[in-house]
Amino acid sequence: MSTENTTYINYLIEISKSGRHRGFLDLCEIILPNVYTVVFRLLNDEESAKKITVKTFMQAWHQMKYFDVKKPFIVWIKSVAILLSMEELNKTASLFQMTLSENETKGSKRDLDSLIKTLPTLNRIIFVLHDLEGYSYKEILQFFPDLIEDELKTNLIQTRQHLIGNLTQ
């Protein structure tokens, strides 16, 4: 991102923190695609993704005065989006009840996005956060306190093997 863009975003953050709605709306307009993409990849449902994206921005607005400007805004708001997505997933189904099934994805060759959509919820979340969004194992474990790092790594390895195997069919 250019210095000019960073300066403008920092300006929008500052005026948003002071309570100016228009500044926050402009900030939302800039980062909306990034937030929606993460939420959609996690939830795998367009309507739920829209709902959670809106909820993310509403919660961010109410928490804006507590935002630490030393942290990147996009990281902060994506964390809010991920937590809300996880809450939504917990309402609808257990994250741990499904495992990879070879029968679910056999068939014609598919593109990566299509294959990601077929992954069980936990596998999809871990893959999206680590491989697509760049979260570290330590950061991902904050969302899954019941997992240990080795389980996370094993899950990710199995998911990658599953995706590669289906991409090369």
ABEGO torsion letter per residue (X at the ends): XBAAAAAAAAAAAAAAAAGBAAAAAAAAAAAAAAAAAAAAAAAGBAAAAAAAAAAAAAAAAAAAAABBAABBAAAAAAAAAAAAAAAAAAAABBAAABBBBAAAABEBBBBAAAAAAABBAAAAAAAAAAAAAGBBAAAAAAABAABBAAAAAAAAAAAAAAAAAAAAX
